[in-house]
């Protein structure tokens, strides 16, 4: 069996401030290798491969199985890659959040797909490939769907320690980068799956609501491999909630310190899950930035999103994180159905008040399978638009468009938020003073220019219902 796992090229020229490895594909490759199969990963996105070059590559490779993973905003690129591959491939298998949310409907949307993997794919893919290699029907395999069958659901993986580490040796590791990293060689890391909170916009079709964590010793063993084998110096811990269990966080930090690793790492947290002691230990162990999902500066906006946090908790978390000397990232959502333009102006001022090192403003996307999607459809708020945010990927994205909002106002508030936060003289001066290297200066200048081009560029933004 010749198995090729593909991350398709970008559909359009996109910002390169953050380019991360496709760890989902690397996990799939690892379990297939463990089962004795030969696997390749082609990260055409990271390699900046053209569609013409990809077509030639697929024709030369002629894989028995082509595996892809897709989220909603990259599904069109996945579809284009499948169309190119179809003459040269025996079976096309797709997994990821989009197919996990849509289920069997995916075959009507994209008939090039032969088989789908729903939910976590590591256990499913090994059984599926074994069936295909033996010439058996995959019908009935848990987690597998086909054009004319739906297998039973696959239970979530209980013991994440039993998974092999991602097959990073199959990836172009020198291609990945993060503009905010303090050091050069960079990758990402998952230490847990699932989130016990229930924000209405969150898609849980893959990892679910039950938080499952790897042990500190298992995480540290992977960090050993990253440092010693791959010479990694910078990490983003990609968990939804790295800091849910303080004892585990402390054990990981103490293990890094005991090993003497000089790592630079970032993580995601919640404003109700941090304390001063843990933040201090995280900083000593190399953490340089903590990202928080703030979403709104208005309590009624937070309540609508079911964030289960308060404005005061947000203030406290950012004060503590800054007290320790850690940088912060704040994520905000503008254009909420329960908020007005004036409310969003207050959110912008709140962003300045809590003073994150970096901020990301976006608009609200109702992805299929979420509570938000159901409400958007019921209230006829759902639309799809050409991408227009500075961090948007792909061509189109779903959008909430409540009666008090129109596309002009959403574009205007999004640009005003970025301009008002990032182009303050006090902010620019603070960031320039914090720069410690030429590469940081280069990244800051490039990021600023990219943002300025986006703010000043005029666009037509038709909504497609």
RODO-2510 file (C-alpha; in nm, 4 decimals, decimal comma):
residues 465
     n   res          X          Y          Z
     1     x     0,0000     0,0000     0,0000
     2     x     0,1359     0,3379    -0,1057
     3     x    -0,0207     0,5901     0,1345
     4     x     0,0124     0,9659     0,0799
     5     x    -0,1185     1,2208     0,3287
     6     x    -0,1629     1,5656     0,1767
     7     x    -0,1955     1,9191     0,3089
     8     x    -0,3122     2,1084    -0,0045
     9     x    -0,1681     2,4388    -0,1298
    10     x    -0,3226     2,7696    -0,0303
    11     x    -0,6080     2,8830    -0,2508
    12     x    -0,4829     3,2396    -0,2433
    13     x    -0,1817     3,4326    -0,1220
    14     x    -0,2077     3,4371     0,2571
    15     x    -0,0225     3,5856     0,5503
    16     x     0,2867     3,3898     0,6463
    17     x     0,3121     3,5244     1,0024
    18     x     0,2055     3,1830     1,1324
    19     x     0,2772     2,8610     0,9448
    20     x     0,2225     2,5478     1,1527
    21     x     0,2783     2,1783     1,0838
    22     x    -0,0315     1,9634     1,0128
    23     x    -0,0063     1,7637     1,3348
    24     x    -0,3297     1,5789     1,2614
    25     x    -0,1732     1,4240     0,9516
    26     x     0,1487     1,3598     1,1437
    27     x    -0,0445     1,1642     1,4104
    28     x    -0,2179     0,9595     1,1384
    29     x     0,1182     0,8899     0,9735
    30     x     0,2651     0,7812     1,3078
    31     x    -0,0039     0,5211     1,3815
    32     x     0,0155     0,3872     1,0249
    33     x     0,3939     0,3553     1,0521
    34     x     0,3489     0,1788     1,3856
    35     x     0,1144    -0,0658     1,2102
    36     x     0,3806    -0,1402     0,9501
    37     x     0,2681     0,0738     0,6558
    38     x     0,4879     0,3051     0,4504
    39     x     0,3564     0,6599     0,4530
    40     x     0,4486     0,9950     0,3029
    41     x     0,3274     1,3411     0,4031
    42     x     0,3257     1,6167     0,1425
    43     x     0,2757     1,9577     0,3021
    44     x     0,2156     2,1480    -0,0205
    45     x     0,0932     2,4480     0,1792
    46     x     0,4180     2,4858     0,3730
    47     x     0,6270     2,4224     0,0627
    48     x     0,4377     2,6958    -0,1272
    49     x     0,3637     2,4429    -0,3988
    50     x     0,1570     2,5607    -0,6950
    51     x    -0,1507     2,3689    -0,8060
    52     x     0,0237     2,2828    -1,1305
    53     x     0,3201     2,1396    -0,9398
    54     x     0,0838     1,9418    -0,7168
    55     x    -0,0894     1,7915    -1,0209
    56     x     0,2470     1,6735    -1,1564
    57     x     0,3470     1,5374    -0,8153
    58     x     0,0257     1,3355    -0,7771
    59     x     0,0611     1,1950    -1,1290
    60     x     0,4145     1,0807    -1,0481
    61     x     0,3273     0,9371    -0,7055
    62     x     0,0165     0,7363    -0,8026
    63     x    -0,0734     0,6559    -0,4391
    64     x    -0,3061     0,3706    -0,3526
    65     x    -0,4597     0,5840    -0,0774
    66     x    -0,4713     0,9625    -0,0540
    67     x    -0,5582     1,0980     0,2910
    68     x    -0,6600     1,4567     0,3635
    69     x    -0,7968     1,6453     0,6614
    70     x    -1,0078     1,9574     0,6354
    71     x    -1,1694     2,2266     0,8430
    72     x    -1,4567     2,4242     0,6947
    73     x    -1,2551     2,7201     0,5734
    74     x    -1,0124     2,4944     0,3803
    75     x    -1,2647     2,2515     0,2322
    76     x    -1,2556     2,4157    -0,1121
    77     x    -0,8784     2,3675    -0,1301
    78     x    -0,9302     2,0060    -0,0246
    79     x    -1,1910     1,9632    -0,2995
    80     x    -0,9550     2,1078    -0,5600
    81     x    -0,6769     1,8713    -0,4497
    82     x    -0,9142     1,5730    -0,4691
    83     x    -1,0150     1,6691    -0,8219
    84     x    -0,6498     1,6785    -0,9293
    85     x    -0,5775     1,3469    -0,7573
    86     x    -0,8793     1,1498    -0,8746
    87     x    -0,7239     1,0068    -1,1965
    88     x    -0,4160     0,8880    -1,0079
    89     x    -0,5561     0,7476    -0,6795
    90     x    -0,7443     0,4313    -0,5873
    91     x    -0,9082     0,5630    -0,2695
    92     x    -0,9528     0,9153    -0,1325
    93     x    -1,0108     0,9303     0,2427
    94     x    -1,0977     1,2554     0,4203
    95     x    -1,1105     1,3264     0,7930
    96     x    -1,1151     1,6366     1,0094
    97     x    -1,3709     1,8742     1,1610
    98     x    -1,5668     1,9510     0,8420
    99     x    -1,6537     1,5924     0,7554
   100     x    -1,7015     1,5058     1,1237
   101     x    -1,9618     1,7813     1,1526
   102     x    -2,1436     1,7111     0,8225
   103     x    -2,1256     1,3319     0,8279
   104     x    -2,2781     1,1428     0,5339
   105     x    -2,3953     1,4661     0,3690
   106     x    -2,0338     1,5250     0,2660
   107     x    -2,0652     1,2842    -0,0267
   108     x    -2,3354     1,4979    -0,1861
   109     x    -2,1202     1,8069    -0,1414
   110     x    -1,7952     1,6478    -0,2624
   111     x    -1,8484     1,3265    -0,4632
   112     x    -1,4728     1,2801    -0,5146
   113     x    -1,4508     1,1483    -0,1570
   114     x    -1,4572     0,7688    -0,1337
   115     x    -1,4531     0,7265     0,2438
   116     x    -1,4728     0,9537     0,5448
   117     x    -1,3258     0,9280     0,8932
   118     x    -1,5470     1,0877     1,1581
   119     x    -1,4039     1,1987     1,4915
   120     x    -1,0557     1,1108     1,6155
   121     x    -0,8841     0,9238     1,3372
   122     x    -0,5880     0,7371     1,4834
   123     x    -0,7610     0,4102     1,5723
   124     x    -1,0056     0,4305     1,2816
   125     x    -0,7482     0,4781     1,0073
   126     x    -0,5481     0,1684     1,1046
   127     x    -0,8576    -0,0525     1,0857
   128     x    -0,9697     0,1138     0,7627
   129     x    -0,6364     0,0715     0,5820
   130     x    -0,6149    -0,2903     0,6991
   131     x    -0,9581    -0,3584     0,5472
   132     x    -0,8657    -0,1927     0,2180
   133     x    -0,5327    -0,3770     0,2014
   134     x    -0,7132    -0,7087     0,2517
   135     x    -0,9857    -0,6270    -0,0001
   136     x    -1,2574    -0,6232     0,2687
   137     x    -1,5509    -0,3840     0,2821
   138     x    -1,4974    -0,1021     0,5347
   139     x    -1,8692    -0,0924     0,6138
   140     x    -1,9243    -0,1410     0,9848
   141     x    -1,5853    -0,0084     1,0986
   142     x    -1,6508     0,2399     1,3808
   143     x    -1,5856     0,5972     1,2705
   144     x    -1,5956     0,5218     0,8951
   145     x    -1,8627     0,6531     0,6586
   146     x    -1,9117     0,5804     0,2899
   147     x    -2,1462     0,6833     0,0134
   148     x    -2,3911     0,4062     0,1063
   149     x    -2,3155     0,3317     0,4733
   150     x    -2,2485     0,4940     0,8087
   151     x    -2,0370     0,3023     1,0568
   152     x    -2,1106     0,3178     1,4296
   153     x    -1,9501     0,6074     1,6189
   154     x    -1,5936     0,5582     1,7369
   155     x    -1,5496     0,6165     2,1123
   156     x    -1,3037     0,8868     2,2080
   157     x    -0,9504     0,7656     2,2750
   158     x    -0,9283     0,7238     2,6511
   159     x    -0,5517     0,6964     2,6929
   160     x    -0,3704     0,9603     2,4884
   161     x    -0,0393     0,8356     2,6330
   162     x    -0,0813     0,5287     2,4136
   163     x    -0,0525     0,7269     2,0917
   164     x     0,2861     0,7467     1,9192
   165     x     0,4350     1,0928     1,8845
   166     x     0,3535     1,2703     1,5563
   167     x     0,5738     1,1637     1,2622
   168     x     0,7506     1,4980     1,2395
   169     x     1,0358     1,3379     1,0468
   170     x     0,8039     1,3306     0,7437
   171     x     0,7447     1,7065     0,7574
   172     x     0,9469     1,9991     0,6167
   173     x     1,0327     2,1272     0,9646
   174     x     1,2416     2,4187     0,8378
   175     x     0,9348     2,5622     0,6633
   176     x     0,7317     2,6333     0,9763
   177     x     0,7506     2,9609     1,1618
   178     x     0,5723     3,1936     1,3983
   179     x     0,6358     3,5669     1,3900
   180     x     0,6042     3,5986     1,7691
   181     x     0,8589     3,3279     1,8495
   182     x     1,1691     3,4414     2,0308
   183     x     1,3743     3,1561     1,8825
   184     x     1,4064     3,0060     1,5372
   185     x     1,3221     2,6372     1,5067
   186     x     0,9513     2,6020     1,5740
   187     x     0,6729     2,3438     1,6014
   188     x     0,3404     2,2816     1,7728
   189     x     0,2413     2,0338     2,0438
   190     x    -0,0844     1,8878     2,1770
   191     x    -0,0882     1,7798     2,5422
   192     x    -0,4642     1,7307     2,5841
   193     x    -0,7854     1,6998     2,3855
   194     x    -1,1374     1,8208     2,4504
   195     x    -1,2819     2,1130     2,6451
   196     x    -1,5407     2,0923     2,9256
   197     x    -1,6765     2,4418     2,8552
   198     x    -1,9625     2,5050     2,6136
   199     x    -1,9113     2,8276     2,4203
   200     x    -2,1840     2,8407     2,1551
   201     x    -1,9422     2,8941     1,8653
   202     x    -1,7076     2,6047     1,9415
   203     x    -1,6951     2,2998     1,7122
   204     x    -1,6410     1,9841     1,9187
   205     x    -1,6995     1,7314     1,6416
   206     x    -1,3486     1,5829     1,6776
   207     x    -1,2326     1,6030     2,0390
   208     x    -1,5630     1,6386     2,2256
   209     x    -1,6380     1,7970     2,5622
   210     x    -1,4512     1,5564     2,7878
   211     x    -1,1052     1,6862     2,8714
   212     x    -0,8475     1,4099     2,8261
   213     x    -0,4906     1,4856     2,9188
   214     x    -0,1557     1,3250     2,8539
   215     x     0,0600     1,2694     3,1603
   216     x     0,3425     1,5084     3,2375
   217     x     0,5984     1,2300     3,1820
   218     x     0,4557     1,1523     2,8380
   219     x     0,4611     1,5199     2,7402
   220     x     0,8190     1,5567     2,8606
   221     x     0,9234     1,2503     2,6595
   222     x     0,7910     1,4197     2,3468
   223     x     0,9690     1,7423     2,4399
   224     x     1,2884     1,5381     2,4770
   225     x     1,2413     1,4144     2,1202
   226     x     1,1687     1,7651     1,9933
   227     x     1,4830     1,9098     2,1503
   228     x     1,7262     1,6228     2,1035
   229     x     1,6198     1,4795     1,7668
   230     x     1,4633     1,7768     1,5885
   231     x     1,6502     2,0621     1,7620
   232     x     1,3296     2,2526     1,8329
   233     x     1,3679     2,5718     2,0347
   234     x     1,0191     2,7254     2,0101
   235     x     0,6757     2,5696     2,0744
   236     x     0,3095     2,6562     2,0614
   237     x     0,1091     2,4285     2,2886
   238     x    -0,2092     2,4026     2,0827
   239     x    -0,4442     2,2652     2,3493
   240     x    -0,7747     2,4433     2,3965
   241     x    -0,7000     2,4388     2,7691
   242     x    -0,3415     2,3688     2,8671
   243     x    -0,3909     2,5142     3,2174
   244     x    -0,7026     2,3205     3,3250
   245     x    -0,5027     2,1043     3,5711
   246     x    -0,2471     2,3073     3,7670
   247     x    -0,0595     2,0054     3,9030
   248     x     0,0038     1,8769     3,5501
   249     x     0,1183     2,2201     3,4306
   250     x     0,3587     2,2467     3,7231
   251     x     0,4999     1,8975     3,6602
   252     x     0,5663     1,9811     3,2936
   253     x     0,7316     2,3111     3,3864
   254     x     0,9475     2,1503     3,6539
   255     x     1,0523     1,8780     3,4067
   256     x     1,1622     2,1404     3,1534
   257     x     1,3605     2,3227     3,4226
   258     x     1,5258     2,0031     3,5487
   259     x     1,6392     1,9211     3,1940
   260     x     1,7856     2,2682     3,1483
   261     x     1,6045     2,3220     2,8178
   262     x     1,6090     2,6795     2,6911
   263     x     1,2692     2,6652     2,5237
   264     x     1,0406     2,9489     2,4238
   265     x     0,6759     2,8421     2,4365
   266     x     0,3224     2,9754     2,4176
   267     x    -0,0085     2,8308     2,5368
   268     x    -0,3833     2,8926     2,5510
   269     x    -0,5719     2,9416     2,8773
   270     x    -0,8927     3,0810     3,0231
   271     x    -0,9100     3,3900     3,2417
   272     x    -1,0725     3,1908     3,5248
   273     x    -0,7976     2,9265     3,5282
   274     x    -0,4757     3,1128     3,6117
   275     x    -0,3024     3,2024     3,9367
   276     x     0,0124     3,3939     4,0211
   277     x     0,2193     3,0972     4,1441
   278     x     0,1593     2,8873     3,8320
   279     x     0,2200     3,1798     3,5975
   280     x     0,5548     3,2486     3,7657
   281     x     0,6603     2,8845     3,7240
   282     x     0,5488     2,8867     3,3599
   283     x     0,7647     3,1916     3,2927
   284     x     1,0679     3,0317     3,4597
   285     x     1,0186     2,7238     3,2375
   286     x     1,0288     2,9291     2,9182
   287     x     0,6686     3,0345     2,8625
   288     x     0,6693     3,3758     2,6971
   289     x     0,3048     3,4278     2,5967
   290     x    -0,0380     3,3203     2,7198
   291     x    -0,3409     3,3597     2,4917
   292     x    -0,6902     3,4152     2,6303
   293     x    -1,0280     3,3977     2,4615
   294     x    -1,1747     3,7261     2,5846
   295     x    -1,4300     3,7683     2,3019
   296     x    -1,6132     4,0761     2,4403
   297     x    -1,5737     4,3646     2,6806
   298     x    -1,9475     4,3579     2,7563
   299     x    -2,0910     4,1160     3,0107
   300     x    -2,4074     4,0604     2,8071
   301     x    -2,1895     3,9623     2,5103
   302     x    -1,9945     3,7126     2,7236
   303     x    -2,3200     3,5686     2,8579
   304     x    -2,4640     3,5293     2,5066
   305     x    -2,1545     3,3333     2,3998
   306     x    -2,1856     3,1187     2,7151
   307     x    -1,8229     3,1956     2,8066
   308     x    -1,8861     3,1450     3,1803
   309     x    -1,6473     3,4272     3,2648
   310     x    -1,6860     3,7851     3,3862
   311     x    -1,5323     4,1140     3,2819
   312     x    -1,3638     4,1331     3,6222
   313     x    -1,2051     3,7897     3,5765
   314     x    -1,0637     3,9117     3,2462
   315     x    -0,9131     4,2181     3,4111
   316     x    -0,7617     4,0054     3,6890
   317     x    -0,6086     3,7463     3,4552
   318     x    -0,4388     4,0053     3,2384
   319     x    -0,3126     4,1957     3,5429
   320     x    -0,1623     3,8768     3,6917
   321     x    -0,0067     3,7682     3,3617
   322     x     0,1512     4,1072     3,3074
   323     x     0,2686     4,1193     3,6705
   324     x     0,4694     3,8032     3,6069
   325     x     0,6225     3,9521     3,2920
   326     x     0,4509     3,7269     3,0383
   327     x     0,3244     3,8579     2,7070
   328     x    -0,0459     3,8150     2,6331
   329     x    -0,2697     3,7574     2,3340
   330     x    -0,6389     3,8498     2,3523
   331     x    -0,8957     3,7121     2,1078
   332     x    -1,2062     3,9243     2,0498
   333     x    -1,5213     3,8686     1,8420
   334     x    -1,6997     4,1692     1,6933
   335     x    -2,0484     4,1905     1,5445
   336     x    -2,2240     3,9783     1,8065
   337     x    -2,6024     3,9500     1,7539
   338     x    -2,6679     4,0935     2,1025
   339     x    -2,4241     4,3827     2,0636
   340     x    -2,4488     4,7137     1,8829
   341     x    -2,1849     4,9218     1,7093
   342     x    -2,1558     5,1255     2,0306
   343     x    -2,1032     4,8039     2,2293
   344     x    -1,8160     4,7081     1,9980
   345     x    -1,6584     5,0487     2,0487
   346     x    -1,6635     4,9705     2,4228
   347     x    -1,4984     4,6344     2,3491
   348     x    -1,2204     4,8151     2,1612
   349     x    -1,1665     5,0469     2,4574
   350     x    -1,1690     4,7458     2,6901
   351     x    -0,8965     4,5864     2,4786
   352     x    -0,6825     4,8939     2,5350
   353     x    -0,7616     4,8877     2,9064
   354     x    -0,6466     4,5287     2,9695
   355     x    -0,3446     4,6057     2,7477
   356     x    -0,2598     4,2707     2,5839
   357     x     0,0698     4,2503     2,4026
   358     x    -0,1172     4,1380     2,0918
   359     x    -0,4838     4,1291     2,0011
   360     x    -0,6853     3,9535     1,7345
   361     x    -1,0256     4,0887     1,6371
   362     x    -1,2512     3,8708     1,4224
   363     x    -1,6182     3,8311     1,3363
   364     x    -1,8507     3,5511     1,4420
   365     x    -1,8590     3,2307     1,2330
   366     x    -2,1451     2,9808     1,2829
   367     x    -1,9892     2,6456     1,1958
   368     x    -2,2131     2,3478     1,1246
   369     x    -2,2804     2,1362     1,4311
   370     x    -2,2531     2,4213     1,6825
   371     x    -2,5333     2,5795     1,8844
   372     x    -2,4555     2,9044     1,7069
   373     x    -2,5189     2,7450     1,3665
   374     x    -2,8601     2,6203     1,4787
   375     x    -2,9569     2,9665     1,6034
   376     x    -2,8244     3,1356     1,2895
   377     x    -3,0323     2,9087     1,0674
   378     x    -3,3430     2,9426     1,2821
   379     x    -3,3226     3,3231     1,2883
   380     x    -3,2038     3,3479     0,9255
   381     x    -2,8783     3,5129     1,0324
   382     x    -2,6581     3,2667     0,8440
   383     x    -2,4663     3,3844     0,5384
   384     x    -2,1428     3,3020     0,3595
   385     x    -1,9034     3,5739     0,2500
   386     x    -1,5722     3,6217     0,0814
   387     x    -1,3023     3,6227     0,3501
   388     x    -1,2172     3,9733     0,4657
   389     x    -1,0390     3,9583     0,8024
   390     x    -0,6598     3,9992     0,8282
   391     x    -0,6141     3,6403     0,9542
   392     x    -0,8811     3,4695     0,7399
   393     x    -0,7809     3,1647     0,5364
   394     x    -0,9365     3,0310     0,2175
   395     x    -1,1915     3,2060    -0,0049
   396     x    -1,5158     3,1909     0,1903
   397     x    -1,6365     3,1605     0,5454
   398     x    -1,9736     3,1401     0,7250
   399     x    -2,0844     3,4542     0,9039
   400     x    -2,3523     3,5683     1,1481
   401     x    -2,5335     3,8741     1,0109
   402     x    -2,7905     3,9851     1,2697
   403     x    -3,0472     4,2546     1,1793
   404     x    -2,8502     4,5409     1,3379
   405     x    -2,5384     4,4540     1,1371
   406     x    -2,4513     4,4798     0,7687
   407     x    -2,1319     4,3997     0,5824
   408     x    -2,0199     4,7624     0,5658
   409     x    -2,0519     4,8037     0,9428
   410     x    -1,8714     4,4753     1,0129
   411     x    -1,5855     4,5733     0,7852
   412     x    -1,5736     4,9194     0,9374
   413     x    -1,5659     4,8027     1,3008
   414     x    -1,3086     4,5315     1,2263
   415     x    -1,0720     4,7789     1,0640
   416     x    -1,1350     5,0422     1,3276
   417     x    -1,0516     4,7912     1,6027
   418     x    -0,7162     4,6942     1,4519
   419     x    -0,6254     5,0524     1,3653
   420     x    -0,7275     5,1872     1,7050
   421     x    -0,5340     4,9220     1,8972
   422     x    -0,2174     4,8697     1,6926
   423     x    -0,1472     5,2168     1,5560
   424     x    -0,1431     5,4067     1,8849
   425     x     0,1901     5,5880     1,9263
   426     x     0,2171     5,4548     2,2842
   427     x     0,1698     5,0955     2,1652
   428     x     0,4204     5,1288     1,8800
   429     x     0,6799     5,2800     2,1142
   430     x     0,6266     5,0046     2,3720
   431     x     0,6721     4,7319     2,1099
   432     x     0,9849     4,8932     1,9659
   433     x     1,1418     4,9151     2,3126
   434     x     1,0657     4,5444     2,3698
   435     x     1,2468     4,4301     2,0543
   436     x     1,5617     4,2318     2,1376
   437     x     1,6833     4,1102     1,7983
   438     x     1,6963     4,1991     1,4305
   439     x     1,4570     3,9133     1,3457
   440     x     1,2017     4,0504     1,5933
   441     x     1,2362     4,3939     1,4348
   442     x     1,1882     4,2429     1,0886
   443     x     0,8804     4,0488     1,2007
   444     x     0,7302     4,3547     1,3695
   445     x     0,7826     4,5754     1,0651
   446     x     0,6455     4,3132     0,8270
   447     x     0,3436     4,2512     1,0474
   448     x     0,2746     4,6198     1,0768
   449     x     0,2989     4,6725     0,7023
   450     x     0,0709     4,3758     0,6311
   451     x    -0,1878     4,5098     0,8736
   452     x    -0,1632     4,8618     0,7318
   453     x    -0,2169     4,7296     0,3780
   454     x    -0,5244     4,5399     0,4934
   455     x    -0,6684     4,8403     0,6778
   456     x    -0,6222     5,0761     0,3823
   457     x    -0,7226     4,8338     0,1049
   458     x    -1,0712     4,8844    -0,0364
   459     x    -1,2717     4,5697    -0,0952
   460     x    -1,6086     4,4666    -0,2277
   461     x    -1,7728     4,2313     0,0174
   462     x    -2,0878     4,0781    -0,1325
   463     x    -2,2824     3,8445     0,0933
   464     x    -2,3965     3,5155    -0,0560
   465     x    -2,6997     3,3763     0,1241
***
